[in-house]
């Protein structure tokens, strides 16, 4: 009897389980990278930064408004946990969400990232940096165009021609300089009352006869 006949060529049960979990983990990682890519794009950052180790965390700090040197704290034991919690809460606020959504990101980061990336959340700015938010004008929620739009200097209210300089009210020719009232010839020069020949030097009043 050949001793090699008892060797099975099919993989064992533990190996199959490992391969299955590896495939599931790779799929989750791929979806996470896609979500991070989309999230960076929403915040105005390059999407390819999501696939670069360490640099993606630096971009995340930039999105929320934290200083870049916090990247060093991410390698300090126990401190990195606190930094991670703060950054996730800031990330929720940077996309218009509250602290409750930040808690969701802490315990269920995968689900929270998918909601921020593919949902209707909009990037409002680096909320952890007040100076950057002031320069930004409060983000999309604080400095919207309807408040600074063209509705304030309206032409009909400020420069209305009928209210300020209407020709019929200011320069009416019949009221200011009408010819019949100021300089009418029949009233100023009446030839019969001033000097008629019959009254001043008419021939019947000065006869030649003595």
Number of C-alpha atoms within 10 A of each C-alpha: 5 5 6 7 7 8 7 8 6 7 8 9 8 9 9 12 11 11 11 12 11 12 12 12 12 12 12 13 13 13 15 19 18 19 23 24 20 21 27 22 17 18 21 11 17 15 19 15 20 24 14 9 9 14 13 19 18 18 20 25 22 17 26 26 22 20 12 13 10 15 19 11 15 17 11 11 9 10 11 16 14 12 15 14 16 16 24 24 21 25 29 25 22 23 23 19 18 14 14 12 18 22 16 17 22 17 11 12 15 17 14 20 24 17 15 24 22 12 10 9 16 18 25 23 28 25 23 21 15 13 12 15 17 14 9 15 15 17 20 14 13 14 14 12 10 8 10 9 9 10 9 9 10 10 10 8 10 10 12 12 11 10 10 11 12 12 11 9 11 11 12 12 11 10 10 11 12 12 11 11 11 11 11 11 10 9 10 9 10 10 9 10 8 10 11 11 10 11 13 10 11 11 11 9 10 8 8 7 4 3
